[in-house]
Amino acid sequence: MLKIEKSPPLRDQVYERLKDLLLRGEFVPGDRVTEERVAELLNVSRTPVREALGRLMQQGILERRPRGGFAVPSPSLEEMEDFIFLRQVLELAVVDKVVANSDLSDERNLTKIIKSEQRILERDDPTEFFFLTMEFWKRFWTMSGSKGLIRFLERLADDYHYQFAAVMALQDRDVRKEVIDDQKQLCQAITRKDARLAAQLVRAHLEFKKAKLVDALKKWRHR
């Protein structure tokens, strides 16, 4: 029998599309977001838009304005530094497990993602590169087999403020190249089963990430 594929509810489609618009800079921190504007952009009625906006507000991605509508809150430098601190604590906790559990299939999957990143390295829009980078790290976390740590790390990575700052930072091609180099070195350490080196590389990459995220936010504030 053939399966009937059901489309996601319209409110969920609007929610995902709105998140994508936020990430790509259609609405940026400080902008006002209204039901009317979003409904016009997506060519849908206001009801699913209202539901999607409420969901984004509950997640802290949007905040309600006193005079109506919503606004995109501005991320702070302290938030970015705290984000990286939490990533360091959690990610360094999974390194030993990743190295111990990794097999040839895992390593090939990571290498495949790196090759995909290299193919789109020169594109002007870094959004797809960002998603590939996140796929690399999510696969890396999954290799640990620790469901609790994976869940917390994925929640951190799904934070809008982090994603917005990361896409801004990745507009610099040199940053993208450094990301790829760091990932390659980490893959080599995993292949050699060198957990100590892998931990050093993860720590160094996160320090690099913190510097670039903070720098991107500073430039954004003074644009």
Legacy VTK file of the C-alpha trace (Angstrom):
# vtk DataFile Version 3.0
C-alpha trace
ASCII
DATASET POLYDATA
POINTS 223 float
0.000 0.000 0.000
1.126 3.520 -0.718
1.544 5.840 2.229
-0.229 9.180 2.178
2.222 11.881 3.161
0.585 14.566 5.272
1.875 18.109 5.078
2.786 19.771 8.385
0.027 22.036 9.788
0.146 25.536 8.343
1.037 27.042 11.730
4.148 24.822 11.850
5.122 25.769 8.311
4.757 29.455 9.174
6.789 28.948 12.348
9.685 27.299 10.482
9.601 29.847 7.669
9.588 32.724 10.133
12.591 31.280 11.950
14.369 31.090 8.605
13.499 34.712 7.826
14.901 35.782 11.192
18.104 33.858 10.615
18.566 35.301 7.130
18.113 38.860 8.377
14.637 39.688 7.047
13.937 40.814 10.622
16.942 41.788 12.726
17.374 42.680 16.413
15.413 45.833 17.177
12.926 45.364 14.335
9.181 45.351 14.945
7.399 42.200 13.767
3.661 42.319 13.166
1.063 39.778 12.134
0.212 41.898 9.105
3.805 42.080 7.864
4.470 38.368 8.267
1.134 37.374 6.725
1.936 39.584 3.736
5.444 38.148 3.354
4.289 34.524 3.525
0.958 35.044 1.749
-1.068 33.369 4.505
-3.868 34.395 6.844
-3.119 36.034 10.185
-4.313 33.106 12.338
-1.323 30.750 11.754
0.973 33.769 11.927
-0.450 34.706 15.340
0.172 31.165 16.593
3.722 31.102 15.233
4.565 34.501 16.746
3.234 33.393 20.128
5.378 30.270 19.978
8.473 32.305 19.121
7.741 34.645 22.034
7.491 31.704 24.450
10.917 30.579 23.276
12.424 34.011 23.865
13.102 34.582 20.168
10.624 37.467 20.084
9.322 39.797 22.783
5.937 41.520 22.930
5.862 45.285 22.488
3.683 47.446 24.790
1.929 49.111 21.847
1.244 45.892 19.971
3.192 43.506 17.811
6.512 41.915 18.628
10.164 42.849 18.451
13.385 40.923 17.895
15.436 41.323 21.091
19.073 42.281 20.808
21.580 39.653 22.003
24.147 40.776 24.541
27.871 40.085 24.638
27.368 38.455 28.027
24.856 36.029 26.511
27.354 34.953 23.863
30.116 34.439 26.404
27.764 32.437 28.604
26.683 30.383 25.608
30.282 29.415 24.831
30.984 28.648 28.503
28.083 26.197 28.559
29.213 24.677 25.259
32.694 24.164 26.721
31.364 22.446 29.824
29.062 20.117 27.908
31.109 19.532 24.775
34.309 18.696 26.615
32.275 16.204 28.633
31.461 14.211 25.476
34.898 14.172 23.813
36.161 10.995 25.488
32.931 9.189 24.615
33.057 10.399 21.014
36.614 9.181 20.515
35.927 5.854 22.228
32.699 5.184 20.319
33.664 6.448 16.857
33.974 4.057 13.951
34.847 4.370 10.282
31.236 5.153 9.336
31.098 8.065 11.795
34.360 9.478 10.498
33.168 9.236 6.900
29.975 11.115 7.784
31.958 13.965 9.339
34.310 14.088 6.356
31.345 14.170 3.975
29.968 17.252 5.743
33.351 18.988 5.520
33.447 18.344 1.774
29.966 19.862 1.453
31.182 22.932 3.357
34.147 23.258 1.003
31.860 23.172 -2.037
29.885 26.221 -0.867
32.765 28.059 0.796
32.772 30.953 -1.667
29.038 31.696 -1.642
28.000 35.165 -0.516
25.207 33.914 1.753
26.731 31.889 4.631
23.407 30.523 5.915
23.729 27.104 4.271
27.325 26.872 5.484
26.079 27.558 8.998
23.541 24.725 8.795
26.223 22.326 7.547
28.482 23.344 10.412
25.676 22.661 12.862
25.129 19.268 11.224
28.823 18.491 11.784
28.625 19.273 15.490
25.319 17.499 16.017
26.778 14.353 14.443
29.842 14.783 16.638
27.670 14.960 19.771
25.588 11.991 18.650
28.740 9.884 18.420
29.039 10.171 22.217
25.881 8.122 22.734
24.975 10.331 25.726
21.324 11.243 25.147
21.210 13.766 27.990
24.252 15.708 26.836
23.106 15.569 23.222
19.727 17.010 24.195
21.228 19.919 26.153
23.779 20.717 23.439
21.102 20.739 20.741
18.974 23.113 22.825
21.917 25.484 23.082
22.611 25.269 19.357
18.977 26.059 18.542
19.183 29.413 20.353
18.250 32.166 17.897
20.695 34.737 19.249
23.586 32.325 18.837
22.467 31.411 15.315
22.053 35.044 14.284
25.521 35.977 15.579
27.053 32.862 13.997
25.648 33.666 10.552
27.006 37.215 10.861
30.442 35.895 11.838
30.446 33.399 8.959
30.033 36.205 6.434
33.823 36.401 6.681
35.269 33.728 4.365
38.415 33.490 6.491
36.243 32.468 9.442
34.634 29.747 7.314
38.068 28.485 6.274
39.185 28.361 9.901
36.046 26.410 10.832
36.840 23.826 8.156
40.490 23.566 9.251
39.428 23.033 12.875
36.992 20.319 11.846
39.621 18.541 9.742
42.094 18.489 12.633
39.399 17.183 14.975
38.564 14.373 12.537
42.241 13.407 12.403
42.414 13.278 16.197
39.291 11.073 16.298
40.766 8.737 13.677
43.924 8.395 15.786
41.793 7.823 18.895
43.608 10.708 20.578
41.068 11.941 23.126
43.499 14.408 24.716
44.235 16.138 21.411
40.541 16.097 20.482
39.701 17.882 23.739
42.390 20.508 23.102
41.065 21.097 19.596
37.455 21.442 20.782
38.504 23.904 23.479
40.553 25.961 21.000
37.714 25.976 18.467
35.222 27.208 21.057
37.583 30.016 22.104
37.887 30.981 18.439
34.096 30.820 18.100
33.584 33.024 21.157
35.949 35.681 19.816
34.220 35.739 16.434
30.697 35.798 17.872
31.526 38.684 20.198
33.315 40.530 17.383
30.307 40.053 15.077
27.937 41.457 17.710
30.187 44.451 18.348
30.248 45.243 14.625
26.479 44.833 14.471
25.983 47.337 17.301
28.198 49.925 15.614
26.996 49.435 12.043
LINES 1 224
223 0 1 2 3 4 5 6 7 8 9 10 11 12 13 14 15 16 17 18 19 20 21 22 23 24 25 26 27 28 29 30 31 32 33 34 35 36 37 38 39 40 41 42 43 44 45 46 47 48 49 50 51 52 53 54 55 56 57 58 59 60 61 62 63 64 65 66 67 68 69 70 71 72 73 74 75 76 77 78 79 80 81 82 83 84 85 86 87 88 89 90 91 92 93 94 95 96 97 98 99 100 101 102 103 104 105 106 107 108 109 110 111 112 113 114 115 116 117 118 119 120 121 122 123 124 125 126 127 128 129 130 131 132 133 134 135 136 137 138 139 140 141 142 143 144 145 146 147 148 149 150 151 152 153 154 155 156 157 158 159 160 161 162 163 164 165 166 167 168 169 170 171 172 173 174 175 176 177 178 179 180 181 182 183 184 185 186 187 188 189 190 191 192 193 194 195 196 197 198 199 200 201 202 203 204 205 206 207 208 209 210 211 212 213 214 215 216 217 218 219 220 221 222
